[in-house]
Amino acid sequence: MARDQASQINAAQKELSDLLPWVDLSAAHWATLRVDRAEPAQSGLVRPDNAFLHEQNTLLVGWPTKLALAPDFADRVLAALTRDGIQPAPHAPLPALPRPAVTPPFWEELF
């Protein structure tokens, strides 16, 4: 169940206070960012043990579900490409493009 902003901040403050009681966070500014997890449906509501890769015709859709599964995700993508005979090949250099501006981290705009 999702917490509202105040409840999430209270839970984070308590957790940090329990884990790092020597750190003074009295002057800290707090904010939240709601992010919904992207995971394939699992029976029993358990977390996935493998990266997710779904194939539909020539389209591959997937994500590692957690950072530790990134190597598994890469292996699955490479296996699918190899199976279909898709291999890297040399190509002409791409034209020079202007470098885009870097967006500031979202947390810098929360305060």
C-alpha positions in Angstrom: 0.0 0.0 0.0 1.4 3.4 -1.0 2.1 6.0 1.7 1.3 9.6 1.4 4.2 12.1 1.4 4.1 12.9 5.1 3.9 9.2 6.1 6.8 8.3 3.8 9.0 11.1 5.2 8.2 10.0 8.8 9.1 6.4 8.0 12.4 7.4 6.4 13.2 9.7 9.3 12.6 6.8 11.8 14.5 4.3 9.7 17.6 6.6 9.4 17.3 7.5 13.1 17.3 3.8 14.0 20.2 2.9 11.6 22.4 6.0 12.1 21.5 7.4 15.5 24.8 9.4 15.7 23.9 11.5 12.5 22.1 14.8 13.2 19.4 15.2 10.6 17.6 18.0 12.4 18.5 20.5 9.7 17.8 18.2 6.8 15.1 19.0 4.2 12.9 16.1 3.2 10.9 15.5 0.1 9.5 12.4 -1.7 9.2 11.2 -5.3 6.7 8.5 -6.1 8.0 5.8 -8.4 6.0 2.8 -9.4 8.0 -0.4 -9.8 8.0 -2.0 -13.2 7.9 -5.7 -12.8 6.1 -8.5 -14.6 3.2 -10.1 -12.6 4.4 -13.0 -10.4 2.3 -15.7 -8.7 2.2 -15.3 -5.0 3.3 -11.6 -5.3 7.0 -12.5 -5.0 9.8 -10.5 -6.5 11.2 -11.8 -9.8 14.4 -13.9 -9.7 15.3 -13.1 -13.4 15.4 -10.2 -15.7 12.3 -9.7 -17.8 12.5 -10.0 -21.6 9.3 -10.4 -23.7 9.5 -11.0 -27.5 6.6 -10.0 -29.8 7.5 -10.5 -33.5 10.6 -8.4 -34.0 10.2 -6.3 -30.8 12.0 -7.0 -27.6 10.7 -5.4 -24.5 12.4 -5.8 -21.2 14.1 -4.5 -18.1 16.4 -6.1 -15.4 13.8 -5.6 -12.6 16.7 -4.7 -10.3 20.2 -3.6 -10.9 21.7 -6.9 -9.7 19.9 -8.6 -12.7 21.4 -6.3 -15.3 24.0 -8.9 -16.4 21.2 -11.5 -16.7 19.1 -9.0 -18.8 22.1 -8.4 -21.1 22.7 -12.2 -21.5 19.0 -12.6 -22.5 19.1 -9.8 -25.0 22.3 -11.0 -26.6 20.9 -14.6 -26.8 17.8 -13.4 -28.5 19.8 -11.3 -31.0 22.3 -14.2 -31.7 19.4 -16.6 -32.2 17.9 -14.3 -34.8 21.3 -13.9 -36.6 21.7 -10.2 -35.6 25.4 -9.4 -35.3 27.2 -6.0 -35.0 28.5 -4.8 -38.3 30.7 -1.8 -39.3 28.8 1.3 -40.6 29.6 4.8 -41.7 30.3 7.3 -38.9 27.2 9.1 -37.7 27.1 12.9 -38.3 28.2 15.1 -35.5 25.3 16.3 -33.4 25.1 19.1 -30.9 25.6 18.0 -27.3 22.2 18.4 -25.4 22.0 20.2 -22.1 22.2 18.1 -19.0 19.0 18.2 -16.9 19.7 18.8 -13.2 18.8 15.9 -10.8 15.1 15.9 -9.8 16.0 16.2 -6.1 17.6 19.6 -6.7 14.2 21.0 -7.8 12.3 19.6 -4.9 13.6 22.1 -2.4 
